[in-house]
Amino acid sequence: MDHDLLERVIVSPVAGVFTPIGDAVRRITAGATVGVVRCGPDEVPVVSPFDGELVDVCAAAGERLEPFQRIAWLRVA
């Protein structure tokens, strides 16, 4: 089985400054909010579209992100 097909990426919905929510958990469910991106006066939630095991959080707290920039990646269980 090709392992590339078992990995998914959570990306930033907008440009702005990233803030993770709480401590990183190992198991993420689809619809879970993993952080927010402050875009001007708005805070846009970063929601996982996938279920999976958190492998890595690529974005640091306070990091300025571009739209669709990788925030985290999951391995599909």
C-alpha positions in Angstrom: 0.0 0.0 0.0 1.3 3.5 -0.9 1.8 5.5 2.4 1.4 8.8 0.6 -2.3 8.0 0.2 -2.6 7.7 4.0 -1.5 11.3 4.8 -3.6 14.4 4.9 -2.7 18.1 5.4 -4.6 20.7 7.3 -4.1 24.2 5.7 -4.7 27.8 6.7 -8.1 29.0 5.4 -6.8 32.7 5.1 -3.7 34.8 5.4 -3.0 35.9 9.0 -1.3 35.0 12.3 -1.8 31.5 13.6 -2.7 30.6 17.2 -3.1 26.9 18.1 -6.0 25.9 20.4 -4.9 24.0 23.5 -2.4 21.2 23.6 -1.9 19.2 20.5 -3.8 15.9 20.8 -2.8 12.8 19.0 -6.2 11.9 17.5 -8.0 14.5 15.4 -11.6 14.1 14.2 -13.1 15.7 11.2 -14.6 19.1 12.2 -12.2 19.6 15.1 -10.8 23.1 15.5 -7.0 22.9 15.8 -6.4 26.7 15.9 -7.4 30.1 14.7 -5.9 32.5 12.2 -6.2 36.2 13.0 -7.0 38.1 9.8 -7.4 41.8 10.7 -10.1 42.0 13.4 -11.4 38.5 12.6 -10.4 35.1 14.0 -11.0 32.4 11.4 -11.1 28.9 12.8 -8.8 26.2 11.4 -10.9 23.1 11.1 -9.7 19.6 10.2 -11.6 18.2 7.3 -10.2 14.7 8.1 -10.0 12.1 10.9 -6.5 10.9 11.7 -3.5 10.8 14.0 -1.6 14.0 14.3 1.9 13.5 13.0 3.2 17.1 13.1 2.2 20.7 13.6 4.1 22.7 11.0 2.9 26.1 12.0 4.2 27.8 15.2 2.2 30.0 17.5 2.4 33.6 16.2 3.6 32.5 12.7 2.3 34.6 9.8 0.6 32.3 7.3 -0.4 32.6 3.7 -3.8 31.1 2.5 -3.5 27.3 2.0 -0.2 27.1 3.9 0.3 23.8 5.7 -0.5 24.0 9.4 -0.4 20.3 10.3 -0.5 16.8 8.8 -2.3 13.7 9.8 -2.0 10.0 9.1 -5.3 8.5 8.3 -6.1 5.6 10.7 
